[in-house]
Structure formats: structure tokens, C-alpha cells
Amino acid sequence: MPFDYRTVSASDVERTVSDAIGDAATLIRGAVASASSPSFASTLLPIELAWARTAQAYGRGPVLGQVSTDPETREAGRIADEQLTKWRVGLASRRDLYEAVAAFAATDEAASLTGEDRRLLDFWMRDFRRAGQTLAPEVRDEMRALRERLVELEVAFQSNINEWDDGIEVDEAQLAALPPAYVERLAPGQRAGTRRVSIDQPDLIPFLELSPDRVARRALLDRFWNLAVDANRPILEEAIRIRHRLAELHGAPSWAHHALEVRMAGHPDRVRAFYDEIGPAVSEAAGREVAAMQALLDRDGGGEPVGFWDWRHCDFLQRRDEHGVDAAMVSEYFPLERVIAGLFELTAEVMGLRYERVPDARAWHPSVDLYEVRDAASGELLAHVYMDLFPRPGKYNHAAAFPLVVGHRRADGAYERPVNAIVANLTPPSASHPSLLRHDEVETLFHEFGHILHMSLTRAAYARFSAADTEGDFVEAPSQIMEHWTWEPAVLQRFARHHETGEPIPPDLVQRMVAARNLNAGLRAAVQIFYGTTDMALHSDGPAPDLDAISREAYRVTQLAYPEDTFYLSGFGHLMGGYDAGYYGYLWAEALGDDMWTRFEREGILSPRVGAAYRTAILEPNGTRDGDEMFRAFVGRAPSTAAWKRSKGFRES
């Protein structure tokens, strides 16, 4: 029976976290008490069970800070999130716990550990070292205070983003070029005869794509790029200072050096080498693409350089006029229910799964659905998945997969089945139309479901290595590979059906979509490099970098006009959500995903045999093995960027 989220109140959230911390603290006291006669069972296992207990509490309390419809419960969730995260972060700073684990590490039993047990000990010893346990007491104390403050800042930053509400008002003439289904979803503006276009993704992206009004596009983009700027800019500045100080205390040259120690890349030099390897091909392609966009704007009397507020509209016009692909028309073949059915059918066939809808989801909002994920061959229940897909006030405003219960072996030896949630902001239904997804939204749904599969199919014994807890620059690979299926004609023909007639998507339209797939691929990659190099520079240039100068310099890779008087970093939630000095990981993992996809290309994109190998080598191990090791197990060689370049149609440089 699923947990009943419907009646959870602010006080319930507080009690959930308080009880979990109390239970976990008891386990930790037991681990500390074992220092005189340490063993895996008495020392390390209680820490793991405490970790699992607090992870479960997140899924019944703090997560509501992201999804609850009640402002008081959301606020309680954010406070609880901060409290729980501080407690978990603080474990590695506890001297008594370190001494107990270090005593166990010196035993013969510890020396004989293998596999996941050995990894658990190694990772905790690494965490203790990174918390300063090998340094002077005053340094450890400073580190702990800094990390606690960093948690406070991260929670506040995301809260400000979630609660921010902004947009522009436009009249009927300015909406004439947009689909009626889009217009009727918009809220009325304050001025008579106007509608409000918000900066929420389902409003923002179609307007930037479809509106011919360049001034209005710029105004909306400016609002989006100044999201929560007054509140979040000082938070980000303080966080960067703290991260630099933590790196200093560790003797590292920068936060980037310190952070990358635990990622696949290992060192900033390897990230720079990655960008250097792909950069020339991206720059050459982006230059050609921006020039073509400029010619398009100049033809219509644009005059001014192509800006960030223009490129999506130019891309739309090119797809429509040069390739016969109209995004609004394409969306008519992607009603949400059919897309979900297609997603389930595909992953069921390829990865040996079965899905069953739970009639009474008892979720935090009536629009949220719940599904069982089962192994097709045995019928074994593997996981539960919530799908919360439409925007609403105060909700997490991007797309992500949240672990509510992480898979792990309980104290009684039974396996705790994972419970996960997709939280997204897809196009909602209107008064006259069902939810009709843009193709990029179909990609987003498949992408996030890659995370869900990673978290749901885990066979990790320990919570520490479950819930897609791999290196931060590998974790996106299982979601990036999922996007490939959304471009395969044989797959699209299965589920893309017109929402009114039920007719399958015309084969010639699919062919045109695929032909236009790499349209402006260079610019899209350049935008990702812009985000990644900005992030890396912020965490490499000392305690007080010039944020505006860094943004402007990194932006040059796009070859677009810069949006003056904006500060997009204030809404860049990844910087404060675990991707600090790690945003490069999206492109890095995309290259890994494209490389892994080559095996499906060779042996069959719908091959259950390859799907089983992928499930065994990549999804089930989760964080129990290093990313490089898992990649080699599936592909049979070291990673390469060749498949990524080829998939984008880039010229070899």
C-alpha cells in the first residue's frame, strides 16, 4: 500500500524528520560504542542503516517542499530538508564516529572485505578525510560550520526559484501566431484584453519558439534571466566563497579541484581536455548556424544581431520552412497518455519489465499517477514510480527524478523496494485539448525516466550506493541514452498518434523530423558549453570571482548577442543543487550515452538481449562500481567522443 501523502501537514513533516534523526542517532551511538571491539556488523552496518533511515524520511517529508500545494507544508519541507541534510553531512565531521570506523579499518576483518562491503568502508573513510578528520581540530570545526552554512544557502536558493512568479502581459495581436490551445491555457493579464505569459517552461519555451514579436521575446527572456536575482545573487556569492575556503582548508587550488576528486573526470584538466576535444567542431558548426539565423532575421528586417531570445524562434522557422516540421503540428501526435504508454511499452520490451497503474495513488496532488514496476519474467515487484508532470504554483520548476525510498537491504535481510518520482513541468491540458507534448518534452520525459530506471532497477545492497548514486558526471549517462529512442522512426510509429483521429504519425513527417534532428546542433552544444564553462570558472577563480565577467566571457562560445542587464546565474539551480563544478557532466554524460548507444545500433535498438546486458551492466549496479568500469562492462572499451560528434553531424576538425 503506497504512503498516503494526501493528509500530510507541516507538523507531520517536522515529526517525520525528527523521528528519523532520532532513530538514526541511536544507530550511530551504537556504531560509536563499538570502537573498542569494532566489526562490520557493529560499526559500519549501523551507519549504513542510519543513512537508509534518513533517506526514507526525505521521501516522506522534505520532498514535499518541492511538490506540496500547501505553502506551510512546502516551507516545513524546506526547513526539514535543511535539517536532514545538515545531519547527514555532519556524520563525516563526527570525530567519535571516525575513530570507530578507523578502528574497524585497522582490523583483519576489514582487510578481508571485498565487493560492495569493501567499497562501503572505502567511501566512508574517503568522506572522513574530505571532512577534515586528518587535519587539526580547529580546521575540522571550521569545515563543519562552513558545510552547514552551505546547506542553508542551497535550500534557500532553490526555494527562491520555486516560489518566484514572473512573466509578461501580451495582447491578442501578440498571440495571433500561437496555437489556440496554448493561448487558452494562459492566465488573464491585469490589463483588459491581455494574457499573462509566465516564465514557467510550458509558457516560456513555446512563446520563445513561436512568437514573431522580437521585443516581447526579449522581454520574457529578460524576466527569466533575472529570476530571483536580488535574493539569489548574494546567496551564490557567499556559496562560492565558502566552497573556495573549504578547498583551501583541504590544500586544493580551487573548489573545482576538490569537487572533481570524486567524479569520473578526476581533475579540471580532464574537463578542459574534453572541451578542447569537442570545442572546434562545436564552434565551427555554431558559427555556420548563427550566420544562417542572422540571414533569416535580416530577411525579415531584423537588423540587430541574433540574441538568446531569438535562436529558438529561428530554429522553429527553419524546421518549419526548410524541413516541413511545425512544432505545434507535431505536438498533435504526442498526447501525454500515448507517450507514457509508448515509454512503458518500449522499456518493457527492451529491459524486461512490466508496469501496472496503482488505482489509488494517494499522492500529494490529484494529477499525480503511481505505477508498479515489475520484472516481466518473474513478476517480482521492483519499484514504485510517481509521475507528477504539470506545473503549479510553488512546485519545483524544472524536471527531475526524486528518490523517495532508496533500494537497500534492511536490517532483517529483506530488500526495501525503491519508490521514486518524476517531477516535471510539461504542457498541461487545456479546456479543449489534452496534454500535447512538444517533441523536446517527449525527450525530457524519456530522459527523466532514464533516471527512474536507474533508481528503480538497482540491486545495490546499501543505500549509500543506491538511488543512482554514481559519480556526478556519470549519473546523466543512463538518461541521455534514453533520448535516442525518441528519434527512432520504428519507435515513434508505435505510440505517436493524433489526439483526435488516432492516426499514427505520418512516416514522411517522422523522416523530416529525423532529418532536422541536427539542425543547430552546434549552437545547442555551445549553449551547454557556456553553462559548463561558466560553472567551472566560478569554482576555479578564487573566493570572489567577477560573476558578470565570467558569464560574459563564457557566453562568447554561443556567438549570440548577450542579454544585457540580466543575471541568469540567479536562476541556475544546478549551481546550488549538486552540480557545482559539475555541470560539464551533462555533455560529458551525453557523450558516454551516445557511445553506449552504439551497441544498440550494432545489435538492435529494440534488442531484449542488449537491453538485458544494459540493465545488468549499468542500471542494476548503481553506485557499487565506478562509471568507467560499468561503461567498459557494457561497451567493451574505453569511452570516446567520436559517436557524440557523429550523432550531431559535426565535421571532423
RODRENKOL-731141 format. One line per 3 residues: their letters; for each residue x, y, z of C-alpha. Coordinates in steps of 0.001 Angstrom, whole numbers. Example, Ala and Ser with C-alpha at 12.3 -4.5 7.8 and 13.67 -1.06 7.14 Angstrom:
2
AS> 12300/-4500/7800 ~ 13670/-1060/7140;
This chain:
653
MPF> 0/0/0 ~ 1522/3367/-1019 ~ 2241/6012/1578;
DYR> -688/8431/1970 ~ 598/11902/1077 ~ -2862/13466/900;
TVS> -3141/14420/4538 ~ 495/15183/5357 ~ 720/18512/7197;
ASD> 3568/20777/8151 ~ 3666/19213/11611 ~ 3778/15722/10067;
VER> 6827/16721/8042 ~ 8560/18031/11155 ~ 7741/14866/13110;
TVS> 8856/12567/10273 ~ 12305/14112/10162 ~ 12614/14387/13925;
DAI> 11748/10702/14374 ~ 14124/9640/11599 ~ 17019/11606/13032;
GDA> 16260/10136/16452 ~ 16289/6582/15084 ~ 19432/7242/13069;
ATL> 21182/8837/16057 ~ 20537/5677/18072 ~ 22175/3620/15344;
IRG> 25151/5982/15224 ~ 25594/5765/19002 ~ 25797/2009/18615;
AVA> 28469/2377/15940 ~ 30472/4738/18141 ~ 30175/2380/21118;
SAS> 31700/-432/19070 ~ 35099/1318/18861 ~ 36644/-975/21457;
SPS> 35658/-4118/19537 ~ 34746/-2958/16030 ~ 33297/-5158/13307;
FAS> 31417/-4673/10069 ~ 28141/-5639/11756 ~ 28588/-3444/14825;
TLL> 30389/-444/13296 ~ 29775/49/9601 ~ 26348/-1526/9176;
PIE> 24635/786/11698 ~ 25945/3797/9763 ~ 24505/2364/6563;
LAW> 21128/1720/8228 ~ 21121/5260/9619 ~ 21784/6536/6096;
ART> 18872/4498/4760 ~ 16542/5646/7543 ~ 17185/9317/6842;
AQA> 16885/8739/3082 ~ 13407/7324/3619 ~ 12486/10319/5752;
YGR> 13361/12627/2852 ~ 10748/10915/705 ~ 8001/11424/3276;
GPV> 8871/14927/4452 ~ 11401/17237/2798 ~ 10355/16271/-737;
LGQ> 7052/17995/-45 ~ 8983/21248/-33 ~ 9221/20707/-3798;
VST> 5711/19456/-4610 ~ 3119/20255/-1912 ~ 214/22525/-2782;
DPE> 152/23927/750 ~ 2598/26827/1362 ~ 3045/25919/5042;
TRE> 3867/22308/4186 ~ 6287/23435/1477 ~ 8044/25682/3973;
AGR> 8145/22895/6549 ~ 9578/20609/3879 ~ 12363/23057/3099;
IAD> 13216/23514/6757 ~ 13200/19738/7217 ~ 15352/19304/4120;
EQL> 17949/21631/5591 ~ 17791/19887/8965 ~ 18106/16398/7483;
TKW> 20877/17347/5057 ~ 22884/19011/7826 ~ 22579/15892/9950;
RVG> 23737/13638/7113 ~ 26569/15957/6086 ~ 27598/16193/9726;
LAS> 28204/12459/10072 ~ 31594/12646/8393 ~ 32569/15501/10739;
RRD> 31980/13459/13886 ~ 35291/12604/15497 ~ 33890/9768/17575;
LYE> 32349/8108/14538 ~ 35557/8484/12553 ~ 37576/6904/15339;
AVA> 35221/3925/15475 ~ 35359/3362/11709 ~ 39129/3914/11635;
AFA> 39490/1307/14396 ~ 37467/-1142/12299 ~ 39516/-279/9183;
ATD> 42630/-1464/11020 ~ 41209/-4943/11715 ~ 41821/-8189/9875;
EAA> 38119/-8369/9077 ~ 38299/-5038/7284 ~ 41353/-6150/5339;
SLT> 39447/-9180/4077 ~ 36410/-7235/2835 ~ 35540/-7476/-853;
GED> 32960/-6107/-3260 ~ 30309/-3726/-2007 ~ 31336/-4211/1636;
RRL> 34861/-3048/819 ~ 33524/-123/-1178 ~ 31324/967/1719;
LDF> 34310/1139/4061 ~ 36479/2909/1475 ~ 33838/5519/744;
WMR> 33257/6325/4401 ~ 36978/6639/5007 ~ 37167/8951/1994;
DFR> 34289/11024/3391 ~ 36004/11313/6745 ~ 39183/12503/5042;
RAG> 37252/15062/2972 ~ 35562/16269/6166 ~ 38997/17062/7595;
QTL> 39388/14197/10043 ~ 43102/14002/9297 ~ 43507/17739/9958;
APE> 43730/19837/13124 ~ 40616/20098/15348 ~ 40105/23792/14650;
VRD> 40175/23115/10900 ~ 37579/20369/11279 ~ 35330/22674/13252;
EMR> 35582/25390/10620 ~ 34828/22878/7865 ~ 31744/21633/9645;
ALR> 30388/25155/10171 ~ 31037/26033/6536 ~ 29303/22920/5241;
ERL> 26267/23546/7420 ~ 26044/27092/6119 ~ 26343/25796/2567;
VEL> 23337/23541/3118 ~ 21316/26543/4326 ~ 22261/28519/1234;
EVA> 21452/25677/-1162 ~ 17973/25171/290 ~ 17232/28907/273;
FQS> 18444/29299/-3331 ~ 16121/26581/-4662 ~ 13234/27815/-2528;
NIN> 13567/31281/-4031 ~ 13455/29775/-7522 ~ 10407/27633/-6755;
EWD> 8444/30498/-5252 ~ 9370/33093/-7884 ~ 6480/34186/-10102;
DGI> 7096/36449/-13090 ~ 6116/36981/-16692 ~ 4883/39494/-19254;
EVD> 1460/40580/-20453 ~ 641/40415/-24154 ~ -2436/41337/-26159;
EAQ> -4392/39311/-28686 ~ -2360/40601/-31635 ~ 857/39416/-30000;
LAA> -657/35961/-29525 ~ -2116/35616/-33021 ~ 695/33358/-34234;
LPP> 453/30958/-31311 ~ -1793/27864/-31223 ~ -5263/28329/-29690;
AYV> -4586/25502/-27208 ~ -1566/27442/-25919 ~ -3420/30754/-25711;
ERL> -6387/29367/-23813 ~ -4055/27937/-21153 ~ -2636/31376/-20374;
APG> -3958/33241/-17355 ~ -5655/36593/-17916 ~ -3395/39612/-17569;
QRA> -4099/42515/-15236 ~ -4825/44788/-18184 ~ -8084/44215/-20032;
GTR> -7730/42122/-23162 ~ -4328/40699/-22244 ~ -2943/37325/-21291;
RVS> -8/36598/-19000 ~ 2921/34573/-20324 ~ 4796/33278/-17290;
IDQ> 8407/32112/-17103 ~ 7226/28547/-16379 ~ 8560/26169/-19034;
PDL> 5192/25346/-20716 ~ 4603/29091/-21220 ~ 8176/30210/-21796;
IPF> 9508/27780/-24425 ~ 6558/27867/-26876 ~ 6498/31665/-26739;
LEL> 10232/31923/-27443 ~ 9787/29434/-30282 ~ 6580/30600/-31911;
SPD> 6154/34312/-31245 ~ 7306/36559/-34119 ~ 7343/39520/-31685;
RVA> 11045/40018/-31067 ~ 10531/42713/-28436 ~ 8168/40508/-26436;
RRA> 10543/37529/-26706 ~ 13359/39691/-25359 ~ 11190/40981/-22519;
LLD> 10213/37444/-21482 ~ 13787/36168/-21701 ~ 14956/39090/-19568;
RFW> 12425/38172/-16888 ~ 13588/34567/-16965 ~ 17264/35524/-16803;
NLA> 16663/37788/-13814 ~ 14750/35181/-11819 ~ 15047/35896/-8052;
VDA> 18151/37972/-8770 ~ 18062/40203/-5684 ~ 17700/37248/-3321;
NRP> 19870/34675/-5083 ~ 22867/36670/-6247 ~ 24216/37255/-2710;
ILE> 23465/33614/-1838 ~ 25527/32413/-4785 ~ 28375/34790/-3971;
EAI> 28519/33529/-396 ~ 28367/29897/-1518 ~ 31327/30408/-3858;
RIR> 33337/31994/-1037 ~ 32534/29076/1245 ~ 33452/26487/-1369;
HRL> 36758/28202/-2045 ~ 37542/28322/1656 ~ 36753/24614/2019;
AEL> 39104/23861/-861 ~ 41793/25997/791 ~ 41450/24071/4031;
HGA> 41981/20863/2069 ~ 45050/22303/375 ~ 43344/22200/-3042;
PSW> 43905/25021/-5569 ~ 40169/25501/-6100 ~ 36748/24055/-5390;
AHH> 36815/22526/-8865 ~ 39914/20515/-7941 ~ 38322/19381/-4675;
ALE> 34930/18521/-6179 ~ 36273/16590/-9154 ~ 38263/14244/-6942;
VRM> 35143/12072/-6563 ~ 33965/12245/-10194 ~ 34949/10349/-13312;
AGH> 36932/13303/-14665 ~ 39069/13406/-11515 ~ 40714/16749/-12296;
PDR> 39781/20057/-14001 ~ 42454/19404/-16621 ~ 40494/16403/-17891;
VRA> 37363/18581/-18216 ~ 39336/21193/-20120 ~ 40734/18475/-22365;
FYD> 37177/17257/-23028 ~ 36061/20749/-24029 ~ 39205/21215/-26127;
EIG> 38444/17967/-27924 ~ 34872/18848/-28868 ~ 35205/22640/-28952;
PAV> 36495/23191/-32527 ~ 33730/21104/-34112 ~ 31082/22816/-31953;
SEA> 32423/26305/-32721 ~ 32571/25683/-36463 ~ 29010/24361/-36549;
AGR> 27619/27087/-34268 ~ 29231/29786/-36411 ~ 27500/28499/-39531;
EVA> 24200/28138/-37713 ~ 24182/31612/-36187 ~ 25078/33097/-39582;
AMQ> 22071/31318/-41102 ~ 19852/32658/-38320 ~ 21195/36155/-38895;
ALL> 20323/35929/-42578 ~ 16822/34793/-41622 ~ 16291/37754/-39287;
DRD> 17811/40207/-41756 ~ 15447/38949/-44461 ~ 12553/39996/-42257;
GGG> 14128/43353/-41438 ~ 15647/42305/-38128 ~ 18811/44337/-38385;
EPV> 20132/43567/-34913 ~ 22385/40595/-34081 ~ 20788/37267/-33205;
GFW> 20293/37065/-29442 ~ 19486/34323/-26966 ~ 15869/35463/-27198;
DWR> 15910/34802/-30985 ~ 17542/31445/-31548 ~ 14601/29243/-30598;
HCD> 12315/31214/-32938 ~ 14815/30983/-35782 ~ 15171/27265/-35130;
FLQ> 11368/26907/-35296 ~ 11173/28795/-38594 ~ 13960/26707/-40114;
RRD> 12359/23441/-39067 ~ 9001/24570/-40436 ~ 10104/26248/-43661;
EHG> 13188/24239/-44613 ~ 12231/20814/-43257 ~ 8448/20945/-43093;
VDA> 8404/20337/-39333 ~ 5935/22521/-37449 ~ 6408/22055/-33685;
AMV> 2762/22825/-32914 ~ 1544/20371/-35556 ~ 3991/17717/-34391;
SEY> 2689/18019/-30833 ~ -764/16904/-32009 ~ 732/13413/-32369;
FPL> 2112/13334/-28853 ~ -767/13287/-26369 ~ 764/12600/-22981;
ERV> -1116/9369/-22296 ~ 106/7851/-25561 ~ 3672/8973/-24885;
IAG> 3656/7340/-21448 ~ 2173/4161/-22938 ~ 4911/4160/-25580;
LFE> 7604/4748/-22988 ~ 6339/1836/-20912 ~ 5961/-451/-23933;
LTA> 9493/295/-25119 ~ 11260/-184/-21795 ~ 9146/-3235/-21002;
EVM> 10221/-4935/-24230 ~ 13874/-3918/-24196 ~ 14588/-4226/-20484;
GLR> 12258/-6997/-19447 ~ 9780/-5015/-17353 ~ 6053/-4758/-16706;
YER> 4113/-1726/-15466 ~ 848/-1635/-13574 ~ -1027/1510/-12614;
VPD> -1979/1741/-8938 ~ -5646/2831/-8837 ~ -5414/4735/-5558;
ARA> -2181/6709/-5714 ~ -2885/8710/-2533 ~ -356/11234/-3865;
WHP> 266/14889/-2943 ~ -1858/16123/-5882 ~ -4813/14583/-7746;
SVD> -2975/14799/-11092 ~ -162/12526/-9863 ~ -229/8896/-11004;
LYE> 1516/5923/-9382 ~ 2823/2791/-11103 ~ 4317/-515/-10069;
VRD> 7453/-1631/-11897 ~ 7806/-5404/-12085 ~ 10246/-7846/-13626;
AAS> 8443/-9332/-16610 ~ 9907/-12821/-16305 ~ 9411/-13411/-12590;
GEL> 6654/-10927/-11729 ~ 8851/-9621/-8905 ~ 7912/-6140/-7695;
LAH> 10950/-3952/-8302 ~ 9782/-419/-7510 ~ 7003/2176/-7436;
VYM> 7072/5339/-9550 ~ 5058/8551/-9124 ~ 4558/10813/-12138;
DLF> 3905/14479/-11282 ~ 4072/16144/-14677 ~ 2268/19514/-14745;
PRP> 3243/22940/-13376 ~ 1523/24590/-10426 ~ 2389/27453/-8073;
GKY> 5302/26791/-5713 ~ 6242/23475/-7332 ~ 9777/22581/-8391;
NHA> 10013/24414/-11697 ~ 12228/22209/-13838 ~ 12315/18422/-14422;
AAF> 13956/15912/-12111 ~ 13721/12434/-10624 ~ 13444/12289/-6834;
PLV> 14205/9165/-4758 ~ 11522/8782/-2086 ~ 12662/5385/-788;
VGH> 16063/4083/-1852 ~ 16571/411/-2594 ~ 18651/-1340/79;
RRA> 18914/-4432/2233 ~ 17128/-3873/5532 ~ 18362/-4991/8938;
DGA> 16096/-8061/8722 ~ 17734/-9091/5438 ~ 14726/-8283/3248;
YER> 15140/-5851/358 ~ 13470/-2439/601 ~ 11932/-1697/-2793;
PVN> 12656/1746/-4238 ~ 9995/4412/-4586 ~ 10790/7263/-6974;
AIV> 9065/10250/-8554 ~ 9342/12162/-11802 ~ 8590/15826/-11092;
ANL> 8284/17820/-14308 ~ 6530/20809/-15857 ~ 5142/19558/-19145;
TPP> 2401/21140/-21233 ~ -839/20715/-19265 ~ -4242/20015/-20802;
SAS> -6463/22952/-21727 ~ -10219/23360/-21826 ~ -10397/21911/-25337;
HPS> -7216/19859/-25719 ~ -5458/17098/-23800 ~ -1835/17492/-22806;
LLR> 9/17647/-26135 ~ 3756/17471/-25798 ~ 6349/19191/-27913;
HDE> 8916/16703/-29136 ~ 11545/18204/-26819 ~ 9144/17494/-23940;
VET> 8950/13871/-25106 ~ 12751/13834/-24906 ~ 12572/15317/-21406;
LFH> 10137/12643/-20235 ~ 12313/9848/-21636 ~ 15403/11496/-20136;
EFG> 13957/11661/-16643 ~ 12637/8126/-16963 ~ 16232/7075/-17533;
HIL> 16953/8311/-14011 ~ 13847/6494/-12772 ~ 15018/3208/-14301;
HMS> 18460/3716/-12791 ~ 16961/4239/-9337 ~ 14261/1582/-9685;
LTR> 16275/-1328/-11041 ~ 19114/-1038/-8540 ~ 20425/-4194/-6921;
AAY> 22737/-2291/-4579 ~ 22745/-3788/-1104 ~ 23441/-460/576;
ARF> 21511/2789/450 ~ 24835/4576/105 ~ 25154/3183/-3449;
SAA> 21507/3167/-4458 ~ 19240/5843/-5981 ~ 21564/6453/-8960;
DTE> 24350/7335/-6533 ~ 27146/7107/-9096 ~ 29788/9708/-9924;
GDF> 28166/13029/-10718 ~ 29485/13055/-14276 ~ 28248/9519/-14979;
VEA> 24784/9821/-13465 ~ 23299/11520/-16547 ~ 24503/8834/-18981;
PSQ> 21553/6446/-18367 ~ 19154/9322/-19012 ~ 20984/10694/-22043;
IME> 20886/7325/-23775 ~ 17093/7221/-23362 ~ 16677/10249/-25619;
HWT> 17881/8245/-28633 ~ 14677/6187/-28741 ~ 12602/9356/-29212;
WEP> 14240/9840/-32614 ~ 13854/6318/-33937 ~ 11130/6066/-36625;
AVL> 10275/2497/-35649 ~ 9709/3599/-32064 ~ 7753/6760/-32859;
QRF> 5461/4840/-35189 ~ 4473/2679/-32222 ~ 2992/5353/-29995;
ARH> 2758/8711/-31776 ~ -963/9014/-32581 ~ -3046/12053/-33459;
HET> -5017/13079/-30398 ~ -8280/13432/-32397 ~ -8132/10871/-35195;
GEP> -5880/8263/-33635 ~ -3927/8108/-36893 ~ -236/7262/-36498;
IPP> 2275/9980/-37161 ~ 2910/10119/-40927 ~ 6152/8377/-41920;
DLV> 7211/11338/-44048 ~ 6802/13678/-41047 ~ 8984/11378/-38955;
QRM> 11561/11366/-41735 ~ 11533/15167/-41812 ~ 11872/15327/-38023;
VAA> 14842/12975/-38086 ~ 16388/14886/-40989 ~ 16080/18078/-38949;
RNL> 17368/16475/-35746 ~ 20818/18026/-36016 ~ 19569/21429/-37092;
NAG> 21501/23894/-34913 ~ 23167/21063/-33001 ~ 26319/23170/-32802;
LRA> 24529/26050/-31129 ~ 22757/23750/-28689 ~ 26074/22179/-27726;
AVQ> 27640/25642/-27482 ~ 24915/26669/-25018 ~ 25766/23635/-22897;
IFY> 29459/24519/-23042 ~ 28541/28063/-21991 ~ 26778/26766/-18886;
GTT> 29536/24271/-18102 ~ 32466/26659/-18556 ~ 30692/29336/-16519;
DMA> 30231/26868/-13688 ~ 33832/25670/-13883 ~ 35208/29236/-13934;
LHS> 33063/30266/-10958 ~ 34692/27498/-8957 ~ 38247/27979/-10239;
DGP> 38868/31729/-9943 ~ 39253/32353/-6221 ~ 36800/33316/-3465;
APD> 35328/36389/-5159 ~ 35197/35892/-8927 ~ 33634/38541/-11139;
LDA> 30367/36734/-11862 ~ 29272/39057/-14638 ~ 32648/38988/-16406;
ISR> 32785/35190/-16204 ~ 29268/34856/-17604 ~ 30005/37237/-20455;
EAY> 33309/35572/-21359 ~ 31835/32059/-21285 ~ 28847/33240/-23332;
RVT> 31112/34035/-26296 ~ 31071/30366/-27297 ~ 27397/30743/-28314;
QLA> 28240/33514/-30829 ~ 24907/35135/-29931 ~ 24219/38672/-28749;
YPE> 24407/38879/-24954 ~ 21219/39710/-22988 ~ 22391/42904/-21313;
DTF> 21191/43815/-17819 ~ 20480/40196/-16898 ~ 21975/37744/-14402;
YLS> 20918/34273/-15417 ~ 23002/32683/-12629 ~ 20323/33637/-10103;
GFG> 18010/31029/-11647 ~ 20696/28444/-12434 ~ 19537/25958/-9821;
HLM> 22169/23378/-10715 ~ 24877/25597/-9218 ~ 23311/25077/-5796;
GGY> 21814/21657/-6391 ~ 24796/19338/-6582 ~ 26205/20281/-9989;
DAG> 28668/22890/-8737 ~ 31911/22421/-10706 ~ 29962/19587/-12307;
YYG> 27626/20984/-14943 ~ 30097/19839/-17591 ~ 28761/16403/-16667;
YLW> 25715/16814/-18902 ~ 27762/16962/-22109 ~ 30273/14501/-20675;
AEA> 27490/12022/-19923 ~ 25801/12735/-23261 ~ 28997/11617/-24958;
LGD> 29008/8491/-22761 ~ 25351/7838/-23561 ~ 25906/8254/-27295;
DMW> 28852/5883/-27058 ~ 26785/3295/-25180 ~ 24050/3681/-27795;
TRF> 26435/2385/-30455 ~ 25943/-1109/-29053 ~ 22171/-827/-29533;
ERE> 22811/472/-33068 ~ 25018/-2518/-33860 ~ 22924/-5243/-32277;
GIL> 19375/-3872/-32432 ~ 17720/-804/-30927 ~ 14891/-2985/-29604;
SPR> 17015/-5987/-28702 ~ 15998/-7544/-25371 ~ 19415/-9185/-25248;
VGA> 21227/-5833/-25400 ~ 18643/-4356/-23034 ~ 19319/-7126/-20531;
AYR> 23054/-6505/-20808 ~ 22485/-2770/-20303 ~ 20272/-3436/-17300;
TAI> 22887/-5774/-15785 ~ 25981/-3695/-16534 ~ 24698/-133/-15990;
LEP> 21355/106/-14194 ~ 21498/-2611/-11550 ~ 24986/-1902/-10147;
NGT> 24172/1759/-9491 ~ 26986/3203/-7360 ~ 28518/-151/-6447;
RDG> 31013/170/-9317 ~ 32917/3061/-10886 ~ 31468/4642/-14018;
DEM> 34490/3748/-16140 ~ 34193/127/-15040 ~ 30463/-61/-15823;
FRA> 30962/1582/-19201 ~ 33662/-924/-20149 ~ 31480/-3813/-18987;
FVG> 28733/-2764/-21406 ~ 30649/-1326/-24367 ~ 33850/-3356/-24091;
RAP> 36313/-468/-24431 ~ 37204/2969/-23098 ~ 34859/5926/-23813;
STA> 35286/8081/-26916 ~ 33684/11301/-28177 ~ 33578/10003/-31768;
AWK> 29998/8716/-31509 ~ 28854/12003/-29983 ~ 30382/14048/-32820;
RSK> 28947/11698/-35406 ~ 25481/11772/-33853 ~ 25474/15573/-34068;
GFR> 26653/15585/-37668 ~ 29748/17626/-36828 ~ 32595/17909/-39265;
ES> 35838/16345/-38143 ~ 38386/19014/-37280;
